[in-house]
Amino acid sequence: MFYLFRKALDLLIDDYKPRATFWELVVIFEKLMLVGFLALFRPGSWIQIFLAIIVALLTLLLLASCQPYRNPHDNLFALTT
């Protein structure tokens, strides 16, 4: 049963290290926060911009500490984008 589930998710998690299969959820959560939640929070205010920067920096720190990709070049690319 687990094998079938793993095979179905290979498209999403194949590029990640085995200990970082959760990383796709982090990416989706970051997008949800930046596009969904923060769009509703005081549009156009400096607080909205500040919160967006905080979310982006926290994700960047998490990426730098976890290094979730199998290929080191992918980790470097993700850090620079």
Secondary structure, 3 states (H helix, E strand, C coil): CHHHHHHHHHHHHCCECHHHCCHHHHHHHHHHHHHHHHHHCCCCCHHHHHHHHHHHHHHHHHHHHHCCECCHHHHHHHHHC
